[in-house]
Amino acid sequence: MILAVDAGNSRVKWALHDGRVFVRDGWVTLADLAALDAQWAALPAPSSIVIANVAGDEVAGQLRKFSGRWQTLPRWAASTRSQAGVSNRYEEPSQLGVDRWAALIGARSLCSDPCVVVNAGTATTVDALDAQGEFIGGIIIPGFDLMHESLAANTARLSAERGNFTAFPRTTRDAITSGAVQALCGAVERMRSAMLDAGHREPVLVISGGAGELVARHMGRPVRVVDKLVLTGLVRIAMEPQ
């Protein structure tokens, strides 16, 4: 059993993998991190634990404490120059967010074609992975909720209240919501076009994250929505020798 843990900017997501499929999963908000201890109390002892943490040292300390119920020491995932069939073209490989790295590894484990790998969470990352498994670069933009919250916080008389998506919005709420969706879809489309312009084959659009379904629904082209993409990558990392 492999316990994969993704400590992100707003939530900690986890899943238990039996070597073939995920068999249990759950999540907690960072504000309610103590609830994770109760969730894990019901789990069988994992043979390995792998953690991707971008939430800081305090969260790392809590995860170390909660996983201490088992005799298995956690493996802390880190971005490297090469791992699990993926190579990293970042100028400083260790500076690539480990959640992005795990998502790239997860995508590569599912698909050998060129990919645009999208993780639509608090922030949205849009990364290019070529047919040889080389991460050639990517972008970070605010996620769907952050776009709404930024407008509400910094623009007079605008609200963070959600509207409906439409091609031609006729209310301010719909204009903000539609604009956020269009911005996310546009970022994915631009990365796809950049890969084609650079001579790569048509990439598979691999999309995950809390707003993944929303982005996929409005892309207007085939998309592969993958639940637990980061966790899938972490499981693949756990299977690699240290």
C-alpha positions as CSV (number, residue, x, y, z in Angstrom):
1,M,0.0,0.0,0.0
2,I,1.3,3.4,-1.0
3,L,-0.1,6.5,0.8
4,A,0.3,9.5,-1.5
5,V,-0.2,13.0,0.0
6,D,-0.5,16.3,-1.9
7,A,-0.2,19.3,0.4
8,G,-1.3,22.3,-1.7
9,N,-2.0,25.9,-1.3
10,S,-5.5,25.4,0.3
11,R,-6.0,21.7,0.8
12,V,-4.2,18.5,1.7
13,K,-5.4,15.7,-0.6
14,W,-4.4,12.1,0.0
15,A,-5.1,8.6,-1.5
16,L,-4.1,5.1,-0.7
17,H,-2.9,3.0,-3.7
18,D,-2.7,-0.8,-3.6
19,G,-0.2,-1.1,-6.5
20,R,-2.9,-1.2,-9.1
21,V,-5.6,1.3,-8.3
22,F,-6.5,3.9,-5.6
23,V,-8.6,2.3,-3.0
24,R,-9.2,5.1,-0.4
25,D,-9.0,8.9,-0.6
26,G,-9.8,12.1,1.2
27,W,-9.0,15.7,1.8
28,V,-9.0,18.5,4.4
29,T,-8.5,22.2,4.2
30,L,-5.4,23.6,5.7
31,A,-7.5,25.4,8.2
32,D,-8.9,22.1,9.4
33,L,-5.6,20.1,9.1
34,A,-6.2,18.3,12.4
35,A,-9.1,16.4,10.8
36,L,-6.5,14.5,8.8
37,D,-5.4,12.6,11.8
38,A,-8.8,11.1,12.3
39,Q,-9.0,10.2,8.6
40,W,-5.7,8.4,8.7
41,A,-6.6,6.6,11.9
42,A,-8.9,4.3,9.9
43,L,-6.2,3.4,7.3
44,P,-4.2,0.2,7.2
45,A,-0.4,0.8,7.7
46,P,1.0,1.8,4.3
47,S,4.2,0.2,3.1
48,S,5.4,3.5,1.8
49,I,4.4,7.2,2.2
50,V,5.2,9.9,-0.4
51,I,4.4,13.5,0.2
52,A,4.5,16.6,-2.1
53,N,4.3,19.7,0.1
54,V,4.1,23.3,-1.1
55,A,2.3,24.4,2.0
56,G,5.3,25.2,4.2
57,D,7.2,23.9,7.2
58,E,4.3,24.0,9.7
59,V,2.2,21.8,7.5
60,A,5.2,19.5,6.9
61,G,5.6,19.2,10.7
62,Q,1.9,18.2,11.1
63,L,2.1,15.6,8.3
64,R,5.2,14.2,9.9
65,K,3.4,14.0,13.2
66,F,0.2,12.3,11.8
67,S,2.2,9.8,9.8
68,G,4.1,8.9,12.9
69,R,1.4,6.5,13.9
70,W,3.0,4.0,11.4
71,Q,6.6,2.7,11.3
72,T,7.0,3.9,7.7
73,L,9.1,7.1,7.3
74,P,7.6,9.4,4.7
75,R,9.5,10.2,1.5
76,W,9.4,13.9,0.7
77,A,9.1,14.3,-3.1
78,A,11.4,16.9,-4.7
79,S,11.8,18.2,-8.2
80,T,15.0,16.9,-9.8
81,R,16.7,16.9,-13.2
82,S,15.2,13.6,-14.2
83,Q,12.8,11.1,-12.6
84,A,10.3,8.4,-13.6
85,G,10.7,8.9,-17.3
86,V,10.5,12.7,-17.2
87,S,13.4,15.2,-17.6
88,N,13.3,18.7,-16.3
89,R,14.4,21.7,-18.4
90,Y,13.8,24.3,-15.7
91,E,16.9,26.5,-15.3
92,E,17.0,25.5,-11.6
93,P,15.2,22.1,-11.5
94,S,14.7,22.2,-7.7
95,Q,12.8,25.4,-8.1
96,L,10.0,23.8,-10.1
97,G,7.0,23.3,-7.7
98,V,6.9,19.7,-6.6
99,D,3.2,19.5,-7.3
100,R,3.9,20.5,-10.9
101,W,6.7,17.9,-11.1
102,A,4.4,15.1,-9.8
103,A,1.6,16.1,-12.2
104,L,4.1,15.9,-15.1
105,I,5.2,12.5,-14.0
106,G,1.6,11.4,-13.5
107,A,0.8,12.6,-17.1
108,R,3.8,10.8,-18.5
109,S,2.7,7.5,-16.8
110,L,-0.7,7.8,-18.5
111,C,0.3,9.0,-21.9
112,S,3.4,8.8,-24.2
113,D,2.3,11.5,-26.6
114,P,3.1,15.2,-26.2
115,C,0.9,16.8,-23.5
116,V,-0.2,20.1,-22.2
117,V,-0.5,19.3,-18.5
118,V,-2.9,21.5,-16.6
119,N,-3.4,21.6,-12.9
120,A,-6.3,23.9,-12.2
121,G,-6.2,24.6,-8.5
122,T,-5.7,27.7,-6.4
123,A,-3.2,28.7,-9.0
124,T,-3.4,27.1,-12.5
125,T,-0.3,25.7,-14.0
126,V,-0.1,24.9,-17.8
127,D,3.0,22.9,-18.6
128,A,4.4,21.5,-21.9
129,L,5.7,17.9,-21.9
130,D,7.1,16.6,-25.2
131,A,6.9,13.1,-26.7
132,Q,10.3,12.1,-25.2
133,G,9.1,13.0,-21.6
134,E,10.9,16.3,-21.5
135,F,9.3,19.1,-19.6
136,I,10.1,22.1,-21.8
137,G,8.5,24.8,-19.8
138,G,5.2,26.2,-18.5
139,I,3.2,29.0,-17.0
140,I,1.4,29.9,-13.8
141,I,-1.7,32.0,-13.7
142,P,-4.3,32.7,-11.0
143,G,-6.9,30.0,-10.6
144,F,-10.6,30.5,-11.1
145,D,-11.4,31.5,-7.5
146,L,-8.3,33.8,-7.3
147,M,-9.4,35.7,-10.4
148,H,-12.8,36.3,-8.8
149,E,-11.3,37.3,-5.4
150,S,-8.7,39.6,-6.9
151,L,-11.4,41.6,-8.8
152,A,-13.6,41.8,-5.7
153,A,-10.7,42.9,-3.5
154,N,-9.1,45.4,-5.8
155,T,-11.9,46.9,-8.0
156,A,-14.7,49.1,-6.6
157,R,-18.2,47.8,-6.8
158,L,-17.3,44.4,-8.2
159,S,-18.4,41.3,-6.3
160,A,-16.8,37.8,-5.9
161,E,-20.2,36.3,-6.3
162,R,-20.3,33.7,-9.1
163,G,-22.2,34.2,-12.3
164,N,-22.8,31.9,-15.3
165,F,-20.6,31.3,-18.3
166,T,-21.8,32.7,-21.6
167,A,-20.2,33.7,-24.8
168,F,-21.7,37.2,-24.6
169,P,-22.3,38.1,-20.9
170,R,-24.9,40.8,-20.2
171,T,-24.5,41.0,-16.4
172,T,-21.3,42.0,-14.4
173,R,-21.4,38.7,-12.5
174,D,-21.6,36.7,-15.7
175,A,-18.8,38.9,-17.3
176,I,-16.4,38.1,-14.4
177,T,-17.1,34.4,-14.4
178,S,-17.0,34.1,-18.1
179,G,-13.8,36.1,-18.2
180,A,-12.1,33.8,-15.7
181,V,-13.1,30.7,-17.7
182,Q,-12.0,32.3,-21.0
183,A,-8.6,33.3,-19.4
184,L,-8.0,29.7,-18.2
185,C,-9.0,28.1,-21.5
186,G,-7.1,30.7,-23.4
187,A,-3.9,29.9,-21.5
188,V,-4.3,26.2,-22.3
189,E,-5.0,27.0,-26.0
190,R,-1.9,29.3,-26.2
191,M,0.3,26.6,-24.8
192,R,-1.1,24.1,-27.3
193,S,-0.4,26.5,-30.1
194,A,3.1,27.2,-28.9
195,M,3.9,23.4,-28.9
196,L,2.6,23.1,-32.5
197,D,4.5,26.2,-33.6
198,A,7.7,24.6,-32.1
199,G,7.2,21.5,-34.2
200,H,5.7,19.1,-31.7
201,R,2.8,16.8,-32.6
202,E,-0.7,17.7,-31.6
203,P,-0.6,17.5,-27.8
204,V,-3.0,15.7,-25.5
205,L,-4.7,18.1,-23.1
206,V,-4.4,16.5,-19.7
207,I,-6.4,18.5,-17.1
208,S,-6.8,18.0,-13.4
209,G,-7.5,20.0,-10.2
210,G,-10.6,21.5,-8.6
211,A,-11.5,23.6,-11.6
212,G,-10.4,21.0,-14.1
213,E,-13.9,20.0,-15.2
214,L,-14.9,23.6,-15.6
215,V,-11.9,24.3,-17.9
216,A,-12.4,21.0,-19.9
217,R,-16.1,21.8,-20.4
218,H,-15.3,25.0,-22.3
219,M,-12.2,24.1,-24.2
220,G,-14.1,23.2,-27.4
221,R,-11.7,20.3,-28.2
222,P,-10.9,16.8,-26.8
223,V,-9.6,16.9,-23.3
224,R,-8.5,14.1,-21.0
225,V,-9.7,14.9,-17.4
226,V,-7.6,13.0,-14.9
227,D,-8.7,12.8,-11.2
228,K,-5.7,12.7,-8.8
229,L,-3.1,13.5,-11.4
230,V,-0.6,14.8,-8.7
231,L,-1.3,11.7,-6.5
232,T,-0.8,9.5,-9.6
233,G,2.6,11.0,-10.1
234,L,3.5,10.6,-6.4
235,V,2.6,6.9,-6.6
236,R,4.9,6.6,-9.6
237,I,7.7,8.4,-7.7
238,A,7.2,6.0,-4.7
239,M,7.8,3.0,-7.0
240,E,11.2,4.5,-8.1
241,P,14.3,3.6,-6.0
242,Q,15.6,6.5,-3.9
